[in-house]
Amino acid sequence: MAYIVGVGLLILVLVGVPLKYAAGYRGVVAVVGPIHGILYIVYLAAAYDLARRGRWTLRQMAAVVGAGFVPFLAFVVERQVTRRVEREMR
């Protein structure tokens, strides 16, 4: 889920926003923006569920939530969380 949210954010930041401000074209932001917003809400629900089940600290939860705001961070945090969950499942 973090990969999907991360790709949407990258499209917004690297394609949509430059097109909006440099060329006045709002199409990418108008389409990708709401999709990213909805998927981010789903991502938050999934992250909350995983954090509750994994008994994460508030700091761990904040890192996962913040990953949806910072471009490229979602990919790093997703990998860390995947490793942690795989390690705990053994």
C-alpha positions as CSV (number, residue, x, y, z in Angstrom):
1,M,0.0,0.0,0.0
2,A,2.9,2.4,0.8
3,Y,4.3,1.8,-2.7
4,I,1.0,2.9,-4.3
5,V,0.7,6.0,-2.1
6,G,4.4,6.8,-2.7
7,V,4.0,6.6,-6.5
8,G,0.9,8.8,-6.4
9,L,2.8,11.4,-4.3
10,L,5.8,11.3,-6.7
11,I,3.5,11.8,-9.7
12,L,2.0,14.8,-8.0
13,V,5.2,16.3,-6.9
14,L,7.4,15.6,-9.9
15,V,4.8,15.9,-12.7
16,G,1.6,17.5,-11.5
17,V,2.8,20.4,-9.6
18,P,5.5,21.5,-12.1
19,L,2.9,21.2,-14.9
20,K,0.4,23.2,-12.9
21,Y,2.7,26.1,-12.1
22,A,5.0,26.1,-15.1
23,A,2.5,25.5,-17.8
24,G,-0.8,26.2,-16.1
25,Y,-2.0,22.6,-16.8
26,R,-4.0,21.3,-13.8
27,G,-5.1,18.0,-15.3
28,V,-2.6,15.8,-13.5
29,V,-3.2,17.4,-10.1
30,A,-7.0,17.3,-10.7
31,V,-6.9,13.5,-11.4
32,V,-4.1,12.2,-9.3
33,G,-4.6,14.5,-6.3
34,P,-8.0,13.1,-5.2
35,I,-6.9,9.5,-5.9
36,H,-3.8,10.0,-3.8
37,G,-5.9,11.5,-1.0
38,I,-8.4,8.6,-0.9
39,L,-5.6,6.0,-1.1
40,Y,-3.7,7.8,1.7
41,I,-6.8,7.4,3.9
42,V,-6.9,3.7,3.2
43,Y,-3.1,3.6,3.9
44,L,-3.7,5.2,7.3
45,A,-6.3,2.6,8.2
46,A,-4.1,-0.2,7.1
47,A,-1.1,1.3,9.0
48,Y,-3.2,1.7,12.2
49,D,-4.4,-1.9,12.0
50,L,-0.8,-3.1,11.5
51,A,0.5,-0.9,14.3
52,R,-2.2,-2.1,16.7
53,R,-1.6,-5.7,15.9
54,G,2.2,-5.3,16.1
55,R,2.0,-3.2,19.3
56,W,4.2,-0.5,17.8
57,T,5.3,2.6,19.7
58,L,4.0,6.0,18.8
59,R,7.3,6.8,17.1
60,Q,7.1,3.8,14.8
61,M,3.5,4.7,14.0
62,A,4.5,8.3,13.3
63,A,7.2,7.2,10.9
64,V,4.7,5.1,8.9
65,V,2.1,7.9,8.8
66,G,4.7,10.5,7.8
67,A,5.9,8.3,4.9
68,G,2.8,9.4,3.0
69,F,3.8,13.1,3.1
70,V,7.5,12.9,2.1
71,P,8.4,11.8,-1.5
72,F,10.6,8.7,-1.6
73,L,10.2,8.1,2.2
74,A,7.3,5.7,1.6
75,F,9.6,3.3,-0.1
76,V,12.2,3.3,2.6
77,V,9.6,2.9,5.4
78,E,7.7,0.2,3.5
79,R,10.9,-1.9,3.3
80,Q,11.7,-1.4,7.0
81,V,8.2,-2.4,8.1
82,T,8.2,-5.4,5.8
83,R,11.5,-6.6,7.3
84,R,10.2,-6.1,10.8
85,V,7.0,-7.9,10.2
86,E,8.8,-10.8,8.5
87,R,11.2,-11.0,11.4
88,E,8.4,-11.0,14.0
89,M,6.5,-13.7,12.1
90,R,9.3,-16.2,12.4
